[in-house]
Amino acid sequence: MLHILKEQKNILVELKELLIEEKQVLIQNDGGALNTLVHKKIELIERLDKSEKVRIEKYQDKKIDEIEMPIEEKYPVKKLAQDIKALYQEIQEYQKINIMLTQQSMDYQDTMMAIIKEAIEKSGNIYGESGKMENKQNASTTSLNTSV
């Protein structure tokens, strides 16, 4: 049990550090770095899931007090379990912050697109198929031509 919990704690520490880094990447709006971090996060979650499956295979859903182990392991196991619980709570908080930052970024992008669309509609100018600006006065729905 001690080995499994140590492994899980290490994975959770890595995940927490990754979420802290992800927060900075979200603030800096670095899409490339974010993509890399998301892949690392998936890898960590898969490792944690694998470790948890091993724990369940060995100990089912028994509570720590119900598992037979050498007396010298009882305190370290209980301490690790407390540490893991605290890490889970910290990770949840960082994840909430990162979700909020992601939502703010998406809202900002939506606002910017609406402003650009409004400016285009007011000016009547759009990029045509030739790649040059064209005046489309009184166009009911002006949008960017994505075929260019």
Protein Blocks (a to p, Z undefined) as FASTA:
>chain_A
ZZmmmmmmmmmmmmmmmmmmmmmmmmnopaklmmmmmmmmmmmmmmmmmmmmmmmmmnmm
adfklpccdfklmmmmmmmmmmmmmmmmmmmmmmmmmmmmmmmmmmmmmmmmmmmmmmmm
mnopacdfkopacddehiabdcddfkZZ
